[in-house]
Amino acid sequence: MSRARCAWAEGDPLLRTYHDVEWGVPVHDDARLFEMLVLEGFQAGLSWLTILRKRDAFREAFAGFAPDRVAAFGAGDVDRLLRDPRIVRNRAKIHASIRNAGCFAGVVEAFGSFDAYLWRFVGGAPRVHRPRSAADVPATSPESQSLGRDLERRGFAFVGPTIMYAFMQATGMVMDHTVACFRHAELAAPV
């Protein structure tokens, strides 16, 4: 028996698995948060499916998304990444990912963890929405605008409000599964 899920996840088995297992689940692990920050930045202008298909290659190319290792990437690493056909080879996004890794360390130093910093923007708990369809899901929010501005102030790049809203959805800071989706009831239930 097929379960009802968000329409965007129906087109490909990889999207279905991502939707059913990860999307909208609160993330509090700094390494995972950094991974999603990098991947959402690379997704800008592309489909999420493209990024999912390249995710393992991104993990390998970006040192398992260890922020301290990525922050230490130099010109040789940039050249290596630009030659790697398994990932999205966009110079600006590569440079932004390296820059963001360095800024990530500053946020961790100031707040104790990236997790502690991020979740302040939603009051420490997921914002649960009740969209009836994809048309009811916004592309940005006041929180994503505020987060993006603050990250930019701290030196981050590729953190505009639309990218940050997608990041917040992916990491469960906001829960935008449609009400008919089986994941909505699971994730909206009080813990």
C-alpha positions in Angstrom: 0.0 0.0 0.0 1.3 3.4 -1.0 1.5 6.2 1.6 0.6 9.7 0.8 3.6 12.0 0.7 4.5 15.5 -0.4 4.1 15.7 -4.2 7.7 16.8 -4.8 9.0 13.5 -3.5 7.0 11.3 -5.8 9.1 11.5 -8.9 12.2 9.5 -8.0 13.2 6.8 -5.5 16.1 8.9 -4.2 13.7 11.8 -3.5 11.2 9.5 -1.8 13.9 8.1 0.5 15.2 11.6 1.4 11.7 12.8 2.0 10.7 9.8 4.1 13.8 9.6 6.2 15.5 13.0 6.4 13.5 16.0 5.2 12.0 18.0 8.1 13.6 15.9 10.8 15.2 18.2 13.4 19.0 18.1 13.1 21.2 19.0 16.0 24.6 17.6 14.9 27.0 20.3 13.8 28.7 18.1 11.2 25.3 17.3 9.6 24.3 20.9 9.8 27.4 22.0 8.0 26.8 19.3 5.3 23.3 20.7 4.7 24.6 24.3 4.6 27.1 23.3 1.9 24.6 21.2 -0.1 21.9 23.8 0.0 24.3 26.4 -1.2 25.3 24.2 -4.1 21.6 23.5 -4.9 20.9 27.2 -5.6 19.7 27.3 -9.2 19.6 23.5 -9.5 17.2 20.7 -8.6 17.6 19.0 -5.2 17.6 15.7 -7.0 20.8 16.7 -8.8 22.5 17.4 -5.4 21.2 14.1 -3.9 22.6 12.1 -6.8 26.0 13.8 -6.2 25.8 13.7 -2.4 28.3 10.9 -1.8 30.8 12.5 -4.2 30.4 15.8 -2.3 31.1 14.0 1.0 34.3 12.6 -0.4 35.4 15.8 -2.2 34.7 17.9 0.9 36.5 15.8 3.5 33.3 14.3 4.9 32.1 17.8 5.5 34.4 18.3 8.4 34.4 22.1 8.8 37.9 22.4 10.1 39.3 20.3 7.2 37.3 22.3 4.6 38.3 25.6 6.1 42.0 24.5 5.5 41.4 23.9 1.8 43.7 25.9 -0.4 44.2 26.8 -4.1 45.1 23.2 -4.9 41.9 21.9 -3.4 39.9 24.5 -5.3 41.5 23.3 -8.6 40.9 19.6 -7.6 37.2 20.4 -6.9 36.8 22.3 -10.2 38.1 19.3 -12.1 35.9 16.8 -10.3 33.0 15.9 -12.6 31.2 14.0 -9.8 30.2 17.3 -8.1 28.8 20.7 -9.1 31.8 22.5 -10.4 30.9 26.1 -9.6 33.9 28.3 -8.6 31.8 30.7 -6.5 30.0 27.9 -4.6 33.3 26.1 -3.9 34.9 29.3 -2.6 31.7 30.0 -0.5 31.9 26.5 1.0 35.5 27.0 2.1 34.8 30.5 3.4 31.7 29.2 5.2 33.7 26.5 6.9 36.0 29.1 8.4 33.1 31.2 9.5 31.5 28.1 11.0 34.3 27.8 13.5 33.7 31.4 14.6 30.1 30.7 15.2 30.9 27.6 17.2 33.4 29.6 19.3 30.9 32.3 20.0 27.8 30.0 20.7 29.3 26.7 21.8 27.9 24.9 18.7 26.4 25.8 15.4 23.3 24.0 16.6 22.9 26.4 19.5 23.3 29.4 17.2 20.8 28.2 14.6 17.9 27.0 16.7 17.7 30.5 18.4 16.1 31.7 15.1 13.0 29.5 15.7 12.9 29.7 19.5 14.6 26.3 20.0 11.8 24.2 18.5 10.6 23.4 15.0 8.0 25.8 13.5 5.3 23.4 12.4 3.2 24.5 9.5 0.1 23.0 8.0 0.4 23.4 4.2 -2.4 21.8 2.2 -0.3 21.8 -1.0 3.1 22.9 -2.3 1.5 26.2 -3.2 1.0 26.9 0.5 4.7 26.5 1.3 6.6 29.8 1.2 10.0 30.3 -0.4 11.2 32.4 2.5 10.1 33.5 6.0 11.0 36.3 8.4 13.2 33.7 10.2 15.1 32.7 7.1 15.6 36.4 6.2 16.9 37.1 9.7 19.2 34.0 9.7 20.5 34.8 6.2 21.3 38.4 7.2 23.0 37.3 10.4 25.1 34.7 8.6 26.1 37.3 6.0 27.1 39.7 8.8 29.4 36.9 10.1 31.0 36.5 6.7 29.1 33.5 5.2 28.2 33.4 1.5 25.3 31.8 -0.4 23.0 32.2 2.6 20.2 34.3 1.1 16.7 33.9 2.5 15.5 31.3 0.0 18.5 29.1 0.5 18.2 29.5 4.3 14.5 28.6 4.1 15.3 25.4 2.2 18.1 24.7 4.8 15.6 25.2 7.6 13.1 22.8 6.0 15.8 20.2 5.4 17.1 20.4 9.0 13.7 20.4 10.6 13.8 24.0 11.9 10.5 24.4 10.0 8.3 21.5 9.2 6.5 21.9 5.8 5.3 18.4 5.0 1.8 18.8 3.6 -1.0 17.8 6.0 -2.0 14.8 3.8 1.6 13.5 3.9 2.2 10.7 6.3 5.4 12.5 7.7 3.3 15.5 8.8 1.6 13.6 11.5 4.8 11.9 12.6 6.9 15.1 12.8 4.2 17.4 14.1 3.4 15.2 17.1 4.7 16.6 20.4 7.8 14.9 21.7 
